[in-house]
Amino acid sequence: MPFGYEAREMEERKKQEKSFGGYKKQYVTVDTTITADGKMIPKKIHFDSYHSYEIDKVLEMRRAASLKVGGNGIRYTVRILNKQTYLYFDDGEFKWFVEAKEGQK
């Protein structure tokens, strides 16, 4: 039976792998620029060492919840490769996440 650090690590992994109707919460690394007035502007999303995407444009920033995978924070509506999608910054955990389809990275 795991305890201490191992138990916390297993619980965190379960949270990350939780499925919501074909979607999962996937934490990602994001290159950001912070402006003089404190706004975070995402520039590039890194899914892993092989998959990175430049953000063409930030269309909107607002506080919102993810209805597909749960969680809330600042929702960025962004355009990547001429497709509109959402990128979330969970300001409670200070992590970025996306709503990824099950079985995809």
C-alpha positions in Angstrom: 0.0 0.0 0.0 1.5 3.3 -1.1 1.8 6.1 1.4 3.3 9.6 1.7 4.8 10.9 -1.6 3.8 7.8 -3.6 0.1 8.1 -2.6 0.0 11.8 -3.6 1.7 10.9 -6.9 -0.9 8.2 -7.6 -3.8 10.5 -6.7 -2.4 13.2 -9.0 -2.0 10.7 -11.9 -5.6 9.6 -11.4 -6.8 13.2 -11.6 -4.9 13.7 -14.8 -6.2 10.5 -16.4 -9.9 11.1 -15.5 -12.0 10.8 -18.6 -15.0 13.0 -19.4 -17.1 11.7 -22.4 -14.2 11.1 -24.7 -12.1 14.0 -23.5 -9.3 14.2 -20.9 -7.5 17.0 -19.2 -4.0 17.1 -20.5 -1.5 19.3 -18.8 0.9 21.0 -21.2 3.9 23.3 -21.1 3.3 26.8 -22.5 5.8 29.5 -23.6 4.3 32.8 -22.4 5.1 36.5 -22.5 4.1 38.5 -19.4 3.3 42.1 -20.2 4.2 45.1 -18.1 0.6 45.2 -16.7 0.8 41.5 -15.7 -1.1 39.8 -18.5 0.1 36.4 -19.6 0.1 35.9 -23.4 0.6 32.3 -24.5 2.9 31.9 -27.5 3.6 28.2 -28.0 2.2 24.9 -26.6 4.4 21.9 -26.0 2.6 18.6 -25.7 5.8 16.6 -25.4 9.3 16.8 -26.8 8.0 16.0 -30.3 4.8 17.9 -30.5 4.8 21.8 -30.3 2.5 24.3 -31.8 2.8 28.0 -32.3 -0.2 30.1 -31.3 -1.2 32.2 -34.3 -3.4 34.5 -32.3 -5.1 34.9 -28.9 -8.7 35.7 -29.7 -10.1 36.0 -26.2 -9.2 35.8 -22.5 -11.8 35.2 -19.8 -12.5 33.4 -16.6 -14.4 30.2 -17.4 -14.8 26.5 -16.6 -14.0 23.6 -18.8 -17.3 21.8 -19.4 -15.6 18.9 -21.2 -12.9 17.9 -18.6 -13.7 19.9 -15.5 -11.6 22.5 -13.8 -11.6 26.3 -14.2 -9.4 29.3 -14.4 -8.5 31.6 -17.3 -9.7 30.3 -20.6 -7.8 31.5 -23.7 -9.5 31.2 -27.0 -6.6 30.7 -29.4 -6.0 30.0 -33.1 -3.5 27.3 -34.0 -3.0 26.3 -37.6 -6.2 28.2 -38.5 -8.3 26.3 -36.0 -9.9 27.8 -32.9 -9.4 25.9 -29.6 -9.3 26.6 -25.9 -6.2 26.7 -23.6 -6.8 26.9 -19.9 -4.6 28.3 -17.1 -5.6 26.8 -13.8 -4.8 29.7 -11.5 -5.3 27.5 -8.4 -2.7 25.0 -9.4 -0.7 27.3 -11.7 -0.8 24.8 -14.5 -1.8 25.0 -18.2 -4.2 22.4 -19.7 -6.1 21.5 -22.8 -9.2 19.4 -23.5 -7.6 16.5 -25.4 -9.6 13.7 -27.1 -9.1 10.3 -25.6 -6.3 8.4 -27.2 -4.5 11.5 -28.5 -1.5 13.3 -27.2 
